């Protein structure tokens, strides 16, 4: 059980939740207010929804041995496009306008993912360089769309996407569930998941075996763009505004951390969607914990980095073996000497 790839991420998440419970006994309290559920656990799921969705898309890209540093910029672009369309509409409360804005934003996100995929699979550019181009340029594109301003909207239908409720729970949780279910079915109930793992482990052998590597890579980057677009819509609709400069900032790093914490190797190959889900929850719970205990804002990122480093070291089998070997050497030197002579 200890060797299971989900064991240590689950232990870390449980430890964080336990710490919060000890620090604040009402942490697990859930109350009903105006027909909806409220509480710290609900907030973690709600505010962590964009990160979870982005991390799911990032998992598929990393499984192929790639990386996508542009997801934060795609978040900013999609939010800016949607809010601009709604603001310029004659009736911001019209469902037709909101659906058109959402559709155009999602289409733009998929095209941006296609751009990354073409640079990687067709042009042959290194993934980190290909996506770094859009990461940098995307911020400029988002600010051009928003004309350098924060776009505010007053659309109840659009606001429902990120701040609405369904069956007493935030609507964003159901979006996460739908994305997770779809990607799980596609990668675990079809051959697509095996193709991705094969390309991630042995790209040349996979191509020689007849797997259409370029098509799979294109699909993965397009899906990652789609996930970033959905996250951008959730973030912008939650606050009824779009900020091309700050929206989605550093989300790419949190998403990569969530994937790695969940047990997926950056070298590509086998991946774990459930592990990514747990990893994203760890990141969001850690963020909530930092704010709850009152860590000064100027050192928040430092504390977060230290905790993530500790988590990754705990997960490392070689690191645990080295610590165990040193402990045995220190406490049982005679036994180690006998093994050496033997």
VEXBA-986836 format. One line per field, with one value per residue (C-alpha): chain; residue number from 1; x negated, y negated, z. Coordinates in steps of 0.001 Angstrom, whole numbers. Each point is the difference from the previous one (the first is absolute). Layout:
REM residues N
ch: A|...
i: NUM|...
u: X|...
v: Y|...
w: Z|...
END
This chain:
REM residues 342
ch: A|A|A|A|A|A|A|A|A|A|A|A|A|A|A|A|A|A|A|A|A|A|A|A|A|A|A|A|A|A|A|A|A|A|A|A|A|A|A|A|A|A|A|A|A|A|A|A|A|A|A|A|A|A|A|A|A|A|A|A|A|A|A|A|A|A|A|A|A|A|A|A|A|A|A|A|A|A|A|A|A|A|A|A|A|A|A|A|A|A|A|A|A|A|A|A|A|A|A|A|A|A|A|A|A|A|A|A|A|A|A|A|A|A|A|A|A|A|A|A|A|A|A|A|A|A|A|A|A|A|A|A|A|A|A|A|A|A|A|A|A|A|A|A|A|A|A|A|A|A|A|A|A|A|A|A|A|A|A|A|A|A|A|A|A|A|A|A|A|A|A|A|A|A|A|A|A|A|A|A|A|A|A|A|A|A|A|A|A|A|A|A|A|A|A|A|A|A|A|A|A|A|A|A|A|A|A|A|A|A|A|A|A|A|A|A|A|A|A|A|A|A|A|A|A|A|A|A|A|A|A|A|A|A|A|A|A|A|A|A|A|A|A|A|A|A|A|A|A|A|A|A|A|A|A|A|A|A|A|A|A|A|A|A|A|A|A|A|A|A|A|A|A|A|A|A|A|A|A|A|A|A|A|A|A|A|A|A|A|A|A|A|A|A|A|A|A|A|A|A|A|A|A|A|A|A|A|A|A|A|A|A|A|A|A|A|A|A|A|A|A|A|A|A|A|A|A|A|A|A|A|A|A|A|A|A|A|A|A|A|A|A
i: 1|2|3|4|5|6|7|8|9|10|11|12|13|14|15|16|17|18|19|20|21|22|23|24|25|26|27|28|29|30|31|32|33|34|35|36|37|38|39|40|41|42|43|44|45|46|47|48|49|50|51|52|53|54|55|56|57|58|59|60|61|62|63|64|65|66|67|68|69|70|71|72|73|74|75|76|77|78|79|80|81|82|83|84|85|86|87|88|89|90|91|92|93|94|95|96|97|98|99|100|101|102|103|104|105|106|107|108|109|110|111|112|113|114|115|116|117|118|119|120|121|122|123|124|125|126|127|128|129|130|131|132|133|134|135|136|137|138|139|140|141|142|143|144|145|146|147|148|149|150|151|152|153|154|155|156|157|158|159|160|161|162|163|164|165|166|167|168|169|170|171|172|173|174|175|176|177|178|179|180|181|182|183|184|185|186|187|188|189|190|191|192|193|194|195|196|197|198|199|200|201|202|203|204|205|206|207|208|209|210|211|212|213|214|215|216|217|218|219|220|221|222|223|224|225|226|227|228|229|230|231|232|233|234|235|236|237|238|239|240|241|242|243|244|245|246|247|248|249|250|251|252|253|254|255|256|257|258|259|260|261|262|263|264|265|266|267|268|269|270|271|272|273|274|275|276|277|278|279|280|281|282|283|284|285|286|287|288|289|290|291|292|293|294|295|296|297|298|299|300|301|302|303|304|305|306|307|308|309|310|311|312|313|314|315|316|317|318|319|320|321|322|323|324|325|326|327|328|329|330|331|332|333|334|335|336|337|338|339|340|341|342
u: 0|-2856|-1456|3232|-562|3003|-1003|-2286|2081|3025|-1980|-1189|3527|1334|-2808|845|3685|-850|-2225|2825|2394|-2394|-630|3679|2448|2841|-2007|2152|3236|2461|3086|3050|636|2604|365|-3725|-2828|-2817|-3220|-3763|157|2531|-2240|-3009|1961|1512|-3128|-2115|2213|-1944|-3310|1387|1304|-3278|-1999|2071|-895|-3619|-106|606|-2652|-2571|888|-1232|-3287|1037|859|2356|-1117|2673|3108|-37|-40|2803|2020|-483|841|3215|1256|-737|1766|3114|302|-639|2757|2468|-837|460|3300|3323|1360|-2592|2622|916|-823|-662|-2711|-1574|-22|-1508|-2734|-741|-83|-2363|-2290|-163|-714|-2839|-1441|74|-1702|-2722|-502|-143|-2697|-2112|584|-1057|-3218|-839|1164|-380|-2741|-1903|-583|-776|3265|-1406|-1062|3146|2327|-2255|637|3750|-528|-1749|2022|3288|-159|-415|2900|2241|-861|619|3423|764|-1640|-2217|3006|1910|3238|2986|3360|3361|1401|1802|-79|-3767|-546|1807|-2817|-2497|2171|3276|1257|1593|1391|-1313|-3587|-2033|608|-3765|-261|2322|-2115|-3072|1882|1085|-3530|-1521|2587|-484|-3794|85|2294|-2095|-3334|1033|2854|-1555|-3420|-870|-1487|-2258|-1096|-924|-1992|-1757|-934|-1167|-2234|-1277|962|-2092|1164|3597|-272|-1576|2814|2523|1266|806|-2124|581|3769|-113|-2319|2248|3054|-1769|-1039|3437|1616|-2402|977|3662|-504|-1784|2853|2619|-2037|-254|3772|527|-2495|1326|3666|-600|-1109|1979|-3128|-3100|-3511|-2362|-3054|691|2623|-1455|-3389|-2298|2779|-2323|-2446|2700|1400|-3412|-543|3406|-836|-3419|1358|2635|-2701|-309|-3607|-1183|-1860|3317|1604|2484|2273|2614|3073|1068|-3480|254|3347|-1534|-3039|2183|1972|-3290|-1039|3368|170|-3527|982|3058|-2103|-2579|2689|1810|-3033|-862|-3308|-1213|691|-3644|-1148|3050|-1697|-3103|2037|1924|-3211|-1514|3076|158|-3709|585|2965|-2029|-2873|2386|1376|-3462|-732|-3771|37|1916|-2407|-3010|1468|839|-3515|-1591|2263|-958|-3687|215|2041|-1301|-3669|-990|2602|-1212|-3611|958|1746|-3097|-2329|2423
v: 0|-2378|620|-1089|-3239|-1656|879|-2926|-2691|1209|-35|-3555|-1193|1670|-1584|-3466|483|1279|-3017|-2312|1848|-304|-3680|-760|2630|-1325|612|3002|-1766|-269|-2176|-606|-3627|-1179|3554|494|1744|-2125|890|239|3347|-1374|-3030|2227|1895|-3174|-2173|2976|842|-2054|1500|3552|-441|-1492|2731|2720|-1442|-399|3672|1181|-2336|1099|3646|-539|-1381|-3605|-3057|-2957|-3284|-2006|1086|-3100|-2265|2018|-522|-3761|-36|2012|-2037|-3239|1161|1146|-3127|-2305|1625|-120|-3616|-1108|1835|-1808|2168|1496|2241|1725|3700|-66|-2633|1853|3329|-1664|-1582|3316|1832|-2508|22|3794|44|-2480|2146|3115|-1892|-1172|3593|1023|-2636|1505|3499|-978|-1577|3127|2831|-1461|-2633|2132|-2795|854|-124|-2367|-2492|387|-668|-2685|-2022|-4|-501|-3305|-1108|1141|-2602|-2667|1414|10|-3620|-985|1640|-1818|-3239|15|-323|2282|931|194|1528|246|3195|2393|2913|-392|-471|3295|1907|-800|-1146|1864|3033|3283|2555|-2144|154|-2480|568|39|3307|1626|-1385|1628|3289|-86|-729|2681|2571|-777|117|3180|1758|-1101|1072|3084|1459|-498|655|-3699|296|2870|-1952|-2971|2093|1749|-3296|-1426|3006|902|-2605|1484|3568|-1198|-1729|3091|2098|-2029|-2361|-3428|-1909|-3427|347|1129|-2877|-2494|1333|-193|-3638|-926|1628|-1810|-3274|918|632|-3343|-1696|1542|-1066|-3529|-197|1232|-2492|-3008|839|468|-3642|-1312|-1523|766|-1187|722|-702|2072|2604|3510|-1280|2905|2536|1882|626|1099|2356|1561|406|1642|2496|817|304|2358|2401|-716|-174|-3026|2465|1197|3412|1238|-2595|-204|-2207|823|-903|-3330|-644|672|-2119|-2968|364|-9|-3255|-1659|1277|-1268|-3422|-67|1037|-2719|-2676|1418|-11|-3542|498|-3433|-424|-769|3480|1985|1337|956|2027|1615|947|1535|2118|1186|899|2069|1745|897|1323|2148|1454|844|3684|-514|-2833|2138|2904|-2271|-1343|3521|1212|-2875|655|3697|-871|-2401|2258|3429|-507|3553|1494|-2166|1050|3665|-535|-1776|2867|2562
w: 0|848|-3463|-1720|-1926|1675|3566|797|-1751|1959|3253|-667|-793|3147|2067|-1343|779|3482|664|-1011|2280|2960|-731|-575|1372|-2149|-3184|-924|863|-2871|355|-2160|-884|-2529|-1235|-703|1839|1418|1785|-387|-1796|-2471|-556|-731|-2645|-1438|-153|-1039|-2986|-2598|1144|-77|-3554|-1250|1753|-1697|-3398|1052|1025|-3550|-1407|2580|-606|-3563|1285|-658|2058|-413|1531|-1809|1929|2213|-3058|-1610|3201|-355|-3726|290|2936|-1863|-3183|1855|2141|-2965|-2047|2875|848|-3616|-322|27|2824|2356|1596|-3281|-4|-3760|472|2924|-1859|-3064|2155|1685|-3341|-1600|3041|36|-3742|531|2798|-2191|-2857|2386|1105|-3673|-561|2786|-1340|-3527|1250|1994|-2268|-3507|300|2525|2492|3619|2037|2622|-2709|-2102|2924|1464|-3171|616|3733|-701|-3028|1521|2761|-2641|-2016|3084|764|-3621|145|3251|-1257|3082|2312|2351|-1796|2353|-865|1725|-1475|2339|-2488|-422|3731|610|-1708|2752|2892|-480|1910|-964|2466|2898|-1349|-2088|-3708|-658|1883|-2535|-2844|1577|393|-3646|-1292|2235|-1119|-3689|85|2114|-2465|-2972|1490|1962|-2042|-3431|-1521|174|3493|-1076|-3076|2180|2442|-2872|-1686|3318|721|-3476|-2629|-2813|614|176|-3351|-1580|1484|-1963|2697|-1413|2499|-1541|177|3628|969|-1797|1832|3359|-455|-1323|3023|2307|-1682|405|3719|413|-1852|2285|3039|-1393|-366|3559|1434|-1914|567|3727|367|-3010|-1483|-2054|774|-2882|2140|3121|-916|146|1173|1067|-604|-2344|2842|2441|-2645|-645|3746|365|-2757|1499|3541|-1382|-1145|-3723|-1184|-1964|-2239|-1393|-67|2577|1520|2736|-295|3551|1202|-1812|1678|3415|-873|-974|3233|1927|-1716|690|3589|582|-1364|2248|2996|-628|-110|3021|2318|-1046|-1803|-1235|-3740|-775|1086|-1098|-3146|1997|2500|-2845|-1804|3140|674|-3621|145|3145|-1618|-3104|2131|2038|-3232|-1324|593|-398|2556|2522|-556|540|3258|1168|-841|1912|2985|56|-284|2917|2309|-1041|-1001|951|-2338|-2880|684|-136|-3367|-1301|961|-1378
END
